[in-house]
Amino acid sequence: MPTVIIPAPPPTVPALEADADATAVSSALRRAGSTTSSIADWAHDGGAPADWTGDAAEAASHARTSFGSELDIVVTVIGHVAGACERYESALVGLKSQRDTLVEERSSLSGRQSDFAQRAATYTEDEEAGLVSESTTLQGDIDAFVDRVETWQTSLTRAEDTLIAAFQSVDTAAEADQFTAGQSQGVQSTMNRLIDNGTLPEDVRGMDATQLREYLADHPDVARQLSEQQPAPGATGPEGVLAGLLQPAFTTTDGAADLHEQRRTDARTLFEGLSPADASLLATLFPGAVGNMSGVPFDYRADANAVNVIVALDDEQDQLRDLEDQHQDNQHDGDLFGRNNNDLDDPISDSQDRIELYQSILDGDRQIIFFDAADDGAIAELHGDIDSSTQNVGVSVPGTTTDMSSYQGVADKSENFVADSGGDLAMISWMGGDLPDDIIKDAPFADYSERLGPGLADFSHDVRQEIEHSAAAPNDVQTTYLGHSYGGAVVGRAELSGLDADRVLHVESAGMGHDIWSPSDLPDSQQGVDRYSMTAPGDIIGDIQGMQVGDIGHGADPDGFDGTTRLDTGDRTDGTPNIGKDSHSNVFQRQSDAYTNMLEVLNGGEVTTYREPEYEDPPLYPYPGWTPEQTGWETPGERIDIE
């Protein structure tokens, strides 16, 4: 006769003493690494004081070089252990979540076991068979729970052991030297492999990254071979790690947000675990993989994109020669009436502008942190530096008709902001893809912003990571995303995708973003964002703000969006009011009231709110092209301190 067996209560879930949110150690390590790297750069760039000569000068230069090399080892080791800490912290987040689930599951199982024990204490013969079956099921569920707890404990132990091993691998000077040498040898091994297989010529053997890029500038065909080269899966050393980051599990976009964030972390860990010289060389050897990779420090993305720009310059020079040949042919081949069907003037001009841009980037060693020359082009550029003096970082997003041929104007505006900021503002110009080409045929449609917005949101996490891993980390750096014209719609859609921003500034903006009508339409991540808007009276974009029908239109009017502070456009530098259709671009006139207001937002300073204009005898029904004569401003704007 069956006997009812009462399963033992499920075991308690072991405590997780580590705090999954404790990032103090890794943050401190990153700051120490950044500071040490700056000192190492100083040592390498220094040499002897200018008034030292002879043996003393030689000894001083040698000592600083030796000191810099020793610090390079320290930087590599700090990057290695900081990355291990960050991976441990990331593992703890998942382990904490799993433990919470296990605790809830144990509570449920305990309730079931207690209830079953009470009913099994006294039962009738008729109930026995059912209780035996229930006992078997309950015991199976408890056994499965015990297995999950053991698996969880194993994962925790593995995470702890991995962290300990990372520290133990470099906890003596000899081990640190050995670890750093191994990393460096891995990068040199990759370079030698590329030479041996013919990707690189023998001439470059032994070159450092700077020398290699100088060589590539004179040999664009070799640069092209590198840009098409991918790290080999299964390779050892840093190349193998880089290859792993390009595997499908990391590159898929369907339901892979966690994997993408892990790659961002792993890419940062890889490059910060190398000496600056080796990291730069690795980026230069695989520019196609590294130039736009999330998580790669901006310095090394710029190194990679320098090679990509060399290739783009060579391609564009070939393109211009073809266009000029076609233009010449068309000059001779007219129709029956002797007319020339020559529509190549604009393409030739655009090509010339692209060549001028690419040459400027290479000559000026500009910091290009995203680059794609295909079609209308995509580019992002860092202006200034994110370092110990940085208090604010601004990201400028342009609008309709902006492409690679006209991008320089966007860069110039950002450069002006940096120059006029007082030294604590860095700017990024971001043209992350195709923008509308035509105000009438393209700009009303939302598809451009719907494609670009998520990309800008993702890039914003790269910006935040760059700040947190730099010497600016202790400064509580604030970020501002400035969207001009159609760029405002892009910024709005980026907010819908979780843009990491402290402030958002809409400048003569097309709208808050397609389908965005109130703050409740935005995710919780955006609830703490401070928003500002600037639309000059008479700018025709004001006539379409807030209009949306189907796929046409860009959501709410930024000037009336709940919680947004509307700013004054004021006067131009000559004292005339900044109104009318020309104000759409004239708001960027340097030192004008509108420009000053924008700079104050970027710097977190003091802004002037909107003033209504006064007009002299406007017609009852203003006709197209009518320009009102403004006599002044109705009331002074209010001064508001952003902080």
C-alpha positions as CSV (number, residue, x, y, z in Angstrom):
1,M,0.0,0.0,0.0
2,P,1.5,3.4,-1.0
3,T,2.7,5.7,1.7
4,V,2.6,9.5,1.4
5,I,6.1,11.0,1.6
6,I,6.3,14.6,2.6
7,P,9.2,16.3,0.6
8,A,11.7,18.3,2.6
9,P,11.3,22.1,2.4
10,P,13.3,23.7,-0.5
11,P,16.8,25.0,0.7
12,T,17.3,28.7,1.1
13,V,19.1,30.6,-1.6
14,P,22.6,31.6,-0.6
15,A,23.2,35.3,0.0
16,L,24.8,37.4,-2.7
17,E,27.1,39.7,-0.6
18,A,28.5,41.5,-3.6
19,D,26.6,44.6,-4.7
20,A,25.6,44.4,-8.4
21,D,25.6,48.2,-8.6
22,A,29.0,48.6,-7.0
23,T,31.1,50.2,-9.8
24,A,33.4,52.2,-7.5
25,V,36.4,50.0,-8.0
26,S,36.3,49.9,-11.8
27,S,35.5,53.6,-12.0
28,A,38.4,54.4,-9.9
29,L,40.7,52.1,-11.9
30,R,39.5,53.8,-15.2
31,R,40.3,57.2,-13.8
32,A,43.7,56.1,-12.6
33,G,44.4,54.5,-16.0
34,S,43.4,57.7,-17.8
35,T,45.6,59.8,-15.6
36,T,48.5,57.4,-15.9
37,S,48.1,57.4,-19.7
38,S,48.2,61.2,-19.8
39,I,51.4,61.1,-17.8
40,A,52.9,58.5,-20.0
41,D,52.1,60.6,-23.1
42,W,53.8,63.6,-21.4
43,A,56.9,61.4,-20.7
44,H,57.1,60.2,-24.3
45,D,56.5,63.6,-25.8
46,G,58.8,65.5,-23.4
47,G,62.5,64.7,-23.6
48,A,65.0,67.0,-21.9
49,P,64.2,70.6,-20.9
50,A,65.1,73.1,-23.7
51,D,68.1,74.5,-21.9
52,W,69.7,71.1,-21.2
53,T,72.5,70.0,-23.5
54,G,75.1,67.2,-23.9
55,D,75.1,64.2,-21.6
56,A,72.6,65.7,-19.2
57,A,70.0,66.2,-22.0
58,E,70.6,62.7,-23.3
59,A,70.2,61.2,-19.8
60,A,67.0,63.2,-19.2
61,S,65.5,62.1,-22.5
62,H,66.4,58.5,-21.9
63,A,65.0,58.6,-18.3
64,R,61.6,60.1,-19.5
65,T,61.4,57.6,-22.3
66,S,62.1,54.7,-19.9
67,F,59.5,56.2,-17.4
68,G,56.9,56.5,-20.2
69,S,57.5,52.9,-21.2
70,E,57.0,51.7,-17.6
71,L,53.8,53.7,-17.3
72,D,52.6,52.1,-20.6
73,I,52.8,48.8,-18.8
74,V,50.9,50.2,-15.8
75,V,48.1,51.5,-18.2
76,T,47.8,48.1,-19.8
77,V,47.6,46.3,-16.5
78,I,45.0,48.8,-15.1
79,G,42.9,48.4,-18.3
80,H,43.1,44.6,-17.9
81,V,41.9,44.5,-14.3
82,A,39.4,47.3,-14.8
83,G,37.8,45.3,-17.6
84,A,37.7,42.2,-15.4
85,C,36.0,44.3,-12.7
86,E,33.4,45.5,-15.2
87,R,32.7,42.1,-16.6
88,Y,32.3,40.9,-13.0
89,E,29.9,43.8,-12.2
90,S,27.9,42.9,-15.4
91,A,27.8,39.3,-14.3
92,L,26.6,40.3,-10.9
93,V,23.6,42.2,-12.4
94,G,22.5,39.0,-14.1
95,L,23.2,36.9,-11.0
96,K,21.3,39.3,-8.8
97,S,18.3,39.1,-11.1
98,Q,18.5,35.3,-11.1
99,R,18.7,35.2,-7.3
100,D,15.6,37.4,-7.0
101,T,13.8,34.9,-9.2
102,L,15.1,31.9,-7.2
103,V,14.0,33.6,-3.9
104,E,10.5,34.1,-5.3
105,E,10.4,30.5,-6.6
106,R,11.5,29.2,-3.2
107,S,8.8,31.2,-1.5
108,S,6.2,29.6,-3.7
109,L,7.6,26.1,-3.2
110,S,7.8,26.6,0.5
111,G,4.1,27.5,0.6
112,R,3.2,24.5,-1.5
113,Q,5.4,22.2,0.8
114,S,3.9,23.6,4.0
115,D,0.3,23.2,2.7
116,F,1.1,19.7,1.5
117,A,2.6,18.7,4.9
118,Q,-0.5,19.9,6.7
119,R,-2.8,17.9,4.4
120,A,-0.6,14.8,4.5
121,A,-0.6,14.7,8.2
122,T,-4.2,13.5,8.2
123,Y,-5.8,12.0,5.1
124,T,-8.4,9.5,4.2
125,E,-7.8,6.4,2.1
126,D,-9.6,8.0,-0.8
127,E,-7.2,10.9,-0.7
128,E,-4.0,8.8,-0.5
129,A,-3.5,8.1,-4.3
130,G,-3.9,11.8,-5.1
131,L,-1.5,12.8,-2.4
132,V,1.2,10.3,-3.5
133,S,1.0,11.7,-7.1
134,E,1.1,15.3,-5.7
135,S,4.1,14.4,-3.6
136,T,6.0,13.1,-6.6
137,T,5.3,16.2,-8.6
138,L,6.3,18.5,-5.7
139,Q,9.5,16.6,-5.1
140,G,10.4,16.9,-8.8
141,D,9.8,20.7,-8.7
142,I,12.0,21.0,-5.5
143,D,14.7,18.9,-7.1
144,A,14.7,21.0,-10.2
145,F,14.9,24.1,-8.0
146,V,17.9,22.7,-6.1
147,D,19.6,22.1,-9.5
148,R,18.9,25.7,-10.5
149,V,20.4,27.0,-7.2
150,E,23.5,24.9,-7.8
151,T,23.8,26.2,-11.3
152,W,23.5,29.7,-10.0
153,Q,26.2,29.1,-7.4
154,T,28.5,27.6,-10.0
155,S,28.0,30.8,-12.2
156,L,28.8,33.0,-9.2
157,T,31.9,31.0,-8.3
158,R,33.0,31.1,-12.0
159,A,32.6,34.9,-12.1
160,E,34.5,35.3,-8.8
161,D,37.3,33.0,-10.0
162,T,37.6,34.8,-13.3
163,L,38.0,38.1,-11.5
164,I,40.6,36.7,-9.1
165,A,42.5,35.2,-12.0
166,A,42.6,38.5,-13.8
167,F,44.2,40.2,-10.7
168,Q,46.6,37.3,-10.0
169,S,47.8,37.3,-13.6
170,V,49.4,40.8,-13.1
171,D,49.9,41.1,-9.3
172,T,53.7,41.2,-9.6
173,A,56.0,43.4,-11.7
174,A,57.3,40.3,-13.6
175,E,53.8,39.1,-14.4
176,A,52.7,42.5,-15.5
177,D,55.7,42.7,-17.9
178,Q,55.0,39.2,-19.2
179,F,51.3,40.0,-19.7
180,T,52.0,43.3,-21.5
181,A,54.7,41.6,-23.7
182,G,52.2,38.9,-24.6
183,Q,49.6,41.4,-25.7
184,S,52.2,43.4,-27.7
185,Q,53.6,40.2,-29.3
186,G,50.1,39.3,-30.3
187,V,49.6,42.5,-32.2
188,Q,53.0,42.3,-33.8
189,S,52.3,38.7,-34.8
190,T,49.2,39.9,-36.6
191,M,51.1,42.5,-38.5
192,N,53.7,40.0,-39.5
193,R,51.0,37.6,-40.7
194,L,49.5,40.4,-42.9
195,I,53.0,41.0,-44.3
196,D,53.6,37.3,-44.9
197,N,50.3,36.8,-46.7
198,G,50.9,39.8,-49.0
199,T,48.2,42.1,-47.5
200,L,51.0,44.5,-46.4
201,P,54.4,44.9,-48.1
202,E,57.7,44.0,-46.5
203,D,58.5,47.7,-46.3
204,V,56.2,48.3,-43.3
205,R,57.7,45.6,-41.1
206,G,58.6,47.1,-37.7
207,M,56.6,50.3,-38.2
208,D,54.4,51.7,-35.4
209,A,50.9,52.8,-36.1
210,T,51.8,56.4,-36.9
211,Q,54.5,55.4,-39.4
212,L,52.1,52.9,-40.9
213,R,49.4,55.5,-41.5
214,E,51.9,57.9,-43.0
215,Y,52.9,55.1,-45.4
216,L,49.3,54.3,-46.3
217,A,48.6,57.9,-47.1
218,D,51.2,57.6,-49.9
219,H,50.0,54.1,-50.9
220,P,46.2,54.1,-50.9
221,D,46.0,50.7,-52.7
222,V,47.6,49.1,-49.6
223,A,45.2,51.1,-47.4
224,R,42.4,49.6,-49.4
225,Q,43.6,46.1,-48.8
226,L,43.6,46.8,-45.0
227,S,40.1,48.3,-45.1
228,E,38.8,45.1,-46.7
229,Q,40.7,42.9,-44.2
230,Q,38.8,41.3,-41.4
231,P,40.4,39.7,-38.2
232,A,40.8,36.0,-38.6
233,P,38.4,33.9,-36.5
234,G,40.4,31.5,-34.3
235,A,43.4,33.8,-34.3
236,T,45.3,34.1,-31.1
237,G,45.8,37.2,-29.0
238,P,44.0,40.5,-29.5
239,E,43.2,39.7,-33.2
240,G,41.2,36.7,-32.1
241,V,39.3,38.7,-29.5
242,L,38.4,41.3,-32.1
243,A,37.3,38.6,-34.5
244,G,35.0,37.2,-31.8
245,L,33.3,40.6,-31.5
246,L,32.3,40.4,-35.1
247,Q,30.6,37.0,-34.9
248,P,26.9,36.8,-35.7
249,A,25.8,36.5,-32.1
250,F,27.2,40.0,-31.6
251,T,26.1,41.6,-34.9
252,T,22.5,40.5,-35.0
253,T,20.0,43.2,-34.3
254,D,16.9,41.1,-33.5
255,G,16.3,40.9,-29.8
256,A,20.0,41.2,-29.1
257,A,20.2,44.4,-27.0
258,D,22.0,42.7,-24.2
259,L,24.5,41.1,-26.5
260,H,25.1,44.5,-28.2
261,E,25.8,46.1,-24.8
262,Q,28.1,43.3,-23.9
263,R,30.1,43.8,-27.1
264,R,30.3,47.5,-26.3
265,T,31.9,46.6,-23.0
266,D,34.1,43.8,-24.4
267,A,35.4,46.1,-27.2
268,R,36.4,48.7,-24.7
269,T,38.1,46.1,-22.5
270,L,40.0,44.8,-25.4
271,F,41.5,48.1,-26.5
272,E,42.1,49.4,-22.9
273,G,43.9,46.2,-22.1
274,L,46.5,47.0,-24.7
275,S,49.2,49.6,-24.5
276,P,48.2,52.8,-26.5
277,A,50.8,51.9,-29.2
278,D,49.4,48.4,-29.6
279,A,45.8,49.5,-29.5
280,S,46.5,52.1,-32.2
281,L,48.3,49.5,-34.4
282,L,45.4,47.0,-34.0
283,A,42.9,49.7,-35.1
284,T,45.1,50.6,-38.1
285,L,45.5,47.0,-39.2
286,F,41.7,46.4,-39.2
287,P,40.1,49.8,-40.0
288,G,37.0,48.3,-41.6
289,A,36.2,46.5,-38.4
290,V,37.2,49.1,-35.8
291,G,36.3,52.5,-37.3
292,N,32.6,52.3,-36.4
293,M,32.6,49.7,-33.7
294,S,30.7,50.6,-30.6
295,G,32.8,50.4,-27.5
296,V,36.2,51.1,-29.1
297,P,37.7,54.2,-27.5
298,F,37.4,57.3,-29.8
299,D,41.1,57.7,-30.2
300,Y,41.4,54.3,-31.8
301,R,38.3,54.7,-33.9
302,A,39.9,57.9,-35.3
303,D,43.1,55.9,-36.0
304,A,41.1,53.3,-38.0
305,N,39.0,55.9,-39.8
306,A,42.1,57.8,-40.9
307,V,42.8,54.7,-43.1
308,N,39.2,54.6,-44.3
309,V,39.4,58.3,-45.3
310,I,42.6,57.6,-47.3
311,V,40.7,55.0,-49.3
312,A,37.7,57.3,-49.7
313,L,40.0,60.1,-50.9
314,D,41.5,57.8,-53.5
315,D,38.1,56.7,-54.7
316,E,36.7,60.2,-54.9
317,Q,39.7,61.4,-56.9
318,D,39.0,58.6,-59.4
319,Q,35.3,59.6,-59.4
320,L,36.2,63.3,-60.1
321,R,38.5,62.3,-63.0
322,D,35.6,60.3,-64.6
323,L,33.1,63.1,-64.1
324,E,35.5,65.6,-65.7
325,D,36.1,63.3,-68.6
326,Q,32.3,63.0,-69.1
327,H,32.0,66.7,-68.8
328,Q,34.6,67.3,-71.5
329,D,32.9,64.8,-73.8
330,N,29.6,66.5,-73.3
331,Q,31.1,69.8,-74.3
332,H,31.8,68.4,-77.7
333,D,28.6,66.3,-78.2
334,G,25.7,68.6,-78.5
335,D,22.2,67.8,-79.9
336,L,20.9,68.8,-83.4
337,F,20.6,72.4,-82.3
338,G,24.1,72.5,-80.9
339,R,22.9,72.4,-77.2
340,N,24.9,70.6,-74.6
341,N,22.9,68.3,-72.2
342,N,25.5,68.7,-69.4
343,D,24.1,68.1,-65.9
344,L,27.5,67.3,-64.3
345,D,28.3,70.7,-62.8
346,D,26.7,69.9,-59.4
347,P,28.2,66.3,-59.2
348,I,31.7,67.7,-60.0
349,S,31.3,70.4,-57.4
350,D,30.2,67.9,-54.8
351,S,33.1,65.6,-55.6
352,Q,35.5,68.5,-55.3
353,D,34.0,69.4,-51.9
354,R,34.4,65.8,-50.7
355,I,38.0,65.7,-51.8
356,E,38.7,68.9,-50.0
357,L,37.0,67.5,-46.8
358,Y,39.0,64.3,-46.9
359,Q,42.3,66.0,-47.5
360,S,41.5,68.4,-44.6
361,I,40.8,65.4,-42.3
362,L,44.1,63.8,-43.1
363,D,46.2,67.0,-43.1
364,G,44.6,68.2,-39.8
365,D,44.7,64.8,-38.1
366,R,41.0,65.3,-37.3
367,Q,39.2,62.9,-35.0
368,I,36.7,61.0,-37.1
369,I,34.9,58.6,-34.9
370,F,32.3,57.3,-37.5
371,F,32.8,57.2,-41.2
372,D,31.1,55.7,-44.3
373,A,31.7,57.3,-47.7
374,A,29.0,55.3,-49.5
375,D,26.2,57.3,-51.2
376,D,25.5,60.6,-49.4
377,G,27.9,59.5,-46.7
378,A,27.9,59.2,-42.9
379,I,30.4,60.8,-40.5
380,A,30.9,61.8,-36.9
381,E,33.7,64.0,-35.6
382,L,35.0,64.9,-32.2
383,H,36.0,68.5,-31.8
384,G,38.2,69.3,-28.8
385,D,39.1,66.6,-26.3
386,I,37.2,64.7,-23.6
387,D,39.7,65.1,-20.8
388,S,40.1,66.3,-17.2
389,S,39.0,69.9,-18.2
390,T,35.7,68.7,-19.9
391,Q,32.5,69.7,-18.1
392,N,30.1,69.4,-21.0
393,V,29.8,67.5,-24.3
394,G,27.5,68.6,-27.1
395,V,26.4,66.6,-30.1
396,S,25.2,68.5,-33.1
397,V,22.8,66.9,-35.6
398,P,22.2,68.7,-38.9
399,G,19.2,68.8,-41.2
400,T,18.0,68.6,-44.8
401,T,20.4,68.8,-47.7
402,T,23.4,67.9,-45.5
403,D,25.6,65.3,-47.0
404,M,29.4,64.5,-47.1
405,S,30.0,67.3,-49.6
406,S,28.4,70.0,-47.3
407,Y,29.4,68.4,-44.0
408,Q,32.3,70.9,-43.4
409,G,29.7,73.6,-42.6
410,V,28.4,71.4,-39.7
411,A,32.0,70.9,-38.5
412,D,32.7,74.6,-38.6
413,K,29.7,75.4,-36.3
414,S,30.9,72.8,-33.8
415,E,34.5,74.2,-33.9
416,N,33.1,77.7,-33.1
417,F,31.2,76.4,-30.1
418,V,34.4,74.7,-28.8
419,A,36.5,77.8,-29.4
420,D,34.0,80.1,-27.6
421,S,33.3,77.8,-24.7
422,G,36.1,78.7,-22.4
423,G,37.8,75.4,-22.6
424,D,35.5,73.0,-20.9
425,L,33.2,72.0,-23.8
426,A,33.8,69.2,-26.4
427,M,31.6,68.9,-29.4
428,I,30.7,66.1,-31.7
429,S,29.3,66.6,-35.2
430,W,27.0,63.7,-36.0
431,M,25.7,62.9,-39.5
432,G,25.0,59.3,-39.0
433,G,23.5,58.5,-42.4
434,D,21.3,59.7,-45.3
435,L,19.4,63.0,-44.6
436,P,16.6,64.4,-46.9
437,D,18.0,65.9,-50.1
438,D,15.0,68.2,-50.9
439,I,12.9,70.3,-48.7
440,I,9.7,69.6,-50.6
441,K,10.1,66.1,-51.9
442,D,12.0,64.5,-48.9
443,A,11.9,66.5,-45.7
444,P,8.2,66.1,-44.9
445,F,8.6,62.3,-44.6
446,A,9.5,60.6,-41.3
447,D,11.4,57.6,-42.8
448,Y,14.8,59.4,-42.6
449,S,14.4,60.2,-38.9
450,E,13.0,56.7,-38.2
451,R,16.2,55.2,-39.6
452,L,18.6,57.6,-38.0
453,G,17.1,58.0,-34.6
454,P,18.0,54.6,-33.2
455,G,21.5,55.0,-34.5
456,L,21.9,58.3,-32.7
457,A,20.5,56.7,-29.5
458,D,23.1,53.9,-29.7
459,F,25.9,56.4,-30.4
460,S,24.8,58.3,-27.3
461,H,25.8,55.3,-25.2
462,D,29.2,55.3,-26.8
463,V,29.5,58.9,-25.9
464,R,28.6,58.2,-22.3
465,Q,31.0,55.3,-22.1
466,E,33.8,57.5,-23.5
467,I,33.1,60.1,-20.8
468,E,33.0,57.5,-18.0
469,H,36.3,55.9,-19.1
470,S,38.2,59.2,-19.5
471,A,39.8,61.7,-17.2
472,A,36.5,63.6,-17.3
473,A,34.7,60.9,-15.4
474,P,34.8,62.7,-12.0
475,N,33.4,65.9,-13.5
476,D,29.8,64.8,-13.8
477,V,29.9,65.7,-17.4
478,Q,26.6,66.8,-18.9
479,T,25.6,66.0,-22.5
480,T,23.5,68.1,-24.9
481,Y,22.0,66.9,-28.2
482,L,21.3,69.8,-30.6
483,G,19.1,69.0,-33.5
484,H,18.8,71.7,-36.3
485,S,15.9,71.6,-38.7
486,Y,15.3,68.0,-39.8
487,G,18.0,67.1,-37.2
488,G,15.5,67.9,-34.5
489,A,13.2,65.2,-35.8
490,V,16.2,62.8,-35.7
491,V,16.9,63.7,-32.1
492,G,13.3,63.2,-31.2
493,R,13.2,59.7,-32.6
494,A,16.5,59.1,-30.8
495,E,14.8,60.0,-27.5
496,L,12.1,57.4,-28.4
497,S,14.9,54.8,-28.6
498,G,16.4,55.8,-25.3
499,L,18.9,58.7,-26.1
500,D,21.4,59.1,-23.2
501,A,21.1,62.9,-22.8
502,D,21.0,65.4,-20.0
503,R,19.7,68.2,-22.3
504,V,18.1,68.3,-25.7
505,L,18.0,71.5,-27.8
506,H,15.7,71.9,-30.8
507,V,17.0,74.6,-33.1
508,E,14.6,75.7,-35.9
509,S,13.4,72.1,-35.5
510,A,11.0,70.2,-37.8
511,G,9.3,68.7,-34.7
512,M,9.7,66.6,-31.6
513,G,9.8,63.5,-33.8
514,H,7.2,61.5,-35.6
515,D,4.4,60.2,-33.3
516,I,5.8,62.1,-30.3
517,W,3.1,64.4,-28.9
518,S,3.8,64.5,-25.1
519,P,6.4,63.4,-22.6
520,S,4.2,60.3,-22.0
521,D,5.1,59.1,-25.5
522,L,8.7,58.8,-24.5
523,P,10.3,55.9,-22.5
524,D,11.0,56.3,-18.8
525,S,14.7,56.9,-19.6
526,Q,13.8,60.3,-21.0
527,Q,11.8,61.7,-18.0
528,G,14.8,63.5,-16.5
529,V,15.9,65.2,-19.8
530,D,15.9,69.0,-19.8
531,R,14.5,70.3,-23.1
532,Y,15.0,73.7,-24.9
533,S,13.7,75.0,-28.2
534,M,14.5,77.9,-30.5
535,T,12.4,79.0,-33.5
536,A,12.8,82.5,-34.9
537,P,9.7,84.4,-35.7
538,G,9.1,84.2,-39.5
539,D,11.1,81.1,-40.1
540,I,8.9,79.1,-42.5
541,I,9.6,75.9,-40.6
542,G,7.3,77.3,-37.9
543,D,4.4,76.8,-40.4
544,I,4.8,73.0,-40.4
545,Q,5.8,72.4,-36.8
546,G,3.1,70.2,-35.1
547,M,1.6,69.0,-38.4
548,Q,1.5,65.2,-39.1
549,V,-0.6,63.1,-41.4
550,G,0.3,59.5,-42.0
551,D,4.0,59.2,-42.7
552,I,4.3,63.0,-43.3
553,G,5.2,65.3,-40.4
554,H,7.3,65.2,-37.3
555,G,5.1,65.2,-34.2
556,A,4.6,68.0,-31.8
557,D,5.7,71.6,-32.1
558,P,8.9,71.7,-30.0
559,D,8.1,75.3,-28.8
560,G,4.9,74.1,-27.2
561,F,6.0,70.7,-26.0
562,D,5.2,70.2,-22.3
563,G,8.2,71.0,-20.1
564,T,10.3,72.6,-22.9
565,T,11.8,76.1,-22.4
566,R,11.5,78.3,-25.5
567,L,14.6,80.4,-26.1
568,D,15.0,83.9,-27.6
569,T,16.6,84.3,-31.1
570,G,17.2,88.0,-30.4
571,D,19.3,90.1,-32.8
572,R,22.1,89.5,-35.2
573,T,25.5,91.0,-34.6
574,D,24.6,94.1,-36.5
575,G,21.6,94.7,-34.2
576,T,18.9,93.7,-36.6
577,P,16.3,91.2,-35.4
578,N,16.9,87.6,-36.2
579,I,13.6,86.9,-37.9
580,G,12.3,85.7,-41.2
581,K,13.2,82.9,-43.5
582,D,17.0,83.7,-43.4
583,S,16.9,83.1,-39.6
584,H,16.7,79.4,-40.2
585,S,20.5,79.4,-40.7
586,N,21.4,82.8,-39.3
587,V,20.7,81.6,-35.8
588,F,24.2,80.1,-36.0
589,Q,25.8,83.5,-36.7
590,R,28.7,83.6,-34.3
591,Q,28.2,85.9,-31.3
592,S,24.6,86.7,-32.2
593,D,22.0,86.4,-29.5
594,A,20.7,83.1,-30.8
595,Y,24.3,81.7,-31.0
596,T,25.0,82.8,-27.5
597,N,21.8,81.2,-26.2
598,M,22.8,77.9,-27.8
599,L,26.3,78.1,-26.4
600,E,24.8,78.7,-22.9
601,V,22.7,75.5,-23.2
602,L,25.7,73.5,-24.3
603,N,27.7,74.9,-21.4
604,G,25.0,74.6,-18.8
605,G,25.0,78.4,-18.3
606,E,22.3,81.1,-18.3
607,V,19.8,81.4,-21.1
608,T,17.3,84.1,-22.3
609,T,13.7,82.9,-22.9
610,Y,11.6,83.8,-25.9
611,R,10.3,87.3,-26.7
612,E,7.4,88.1,-28.9
613,P,8.3,90.5,-31.8
614,E,6.5,93.8,-32.5
615,Y,5.6,94.5,-36.2
616,E,4.8,97.7,-37.9
617,D,1.4,97.6,-39.7
618,P,1.4,94.1,-41.1
619,P,-1.1,93.4,-43.9
620,L,-4.4,91.8,-42.9
621,Y,-3.5,88.7,-45.0
622,P,0.3,88.4,-45.3
623,Y,1.1,87.3,-48.8
624,P,3.9,84.7,-49.7
625,G,7.3,86.3,-49.4
626,W,6.1,89.1,-47.2
627,T,8.7,90.2,-44.8
628,P,7.4,92.0,-41.7
629,E,9.2,95.1,-40.6
630,Q,9.9,94.6,-36.9
631,T,10.1,97.6,-34.7
632,G,11.3,95.8,-31.6
633,W,10.6,93.2,-29.0
634,E,7.5,93.3,-26.9
635,T,9.0,92.3,-23.6
636,P,12.5,91.4,-22.4
637,G,13.1,87.7,-22.1
638,E,13.6,86.1,-18.7
639,R,17.1,85.0,-17.7
640,I,17.2,81.4,-16.5
641,D,20.1,79.5,-14.9
642,I,20.2,76.0,-16.4
643,E,21.8,74.6,-13.3
